[in-house]
Amino acid sequence: MAVSKYLNSAETSLEEVVGCLDLILDDGLITLKEFEEYLKEAEDLGAQLIAFGKKVRREGVRLQGS
């Protein structure tokens, strides 16, 4: 299976986490400052996933045994 499929799943999961953060912010379980800190971390991780995904797609990397 192509590594890019796993990276796509990771990006989608990260988007789901951000959605959950938004919900717990609305429910008052975290502060706006905490939300912004987590969001920044998610944005940084998302940028890394996208950059790695571009490299993988460009080089055609596949998982062993696929």
Number of C-alpha atoms within 10 A of each C-alpha: 11 14 15 21 12 13 17 14 11 16 20 12 12 17 15 12 15 16 12 12 19 16 13 14 17 12 10 10 12 14 13 13 10 13 17 13 12 15 16 12 12 17 15 12 15 17 13 13 18 17 11 14 20 14 13 16 13 9 9 11 14 14 10 8 5 6
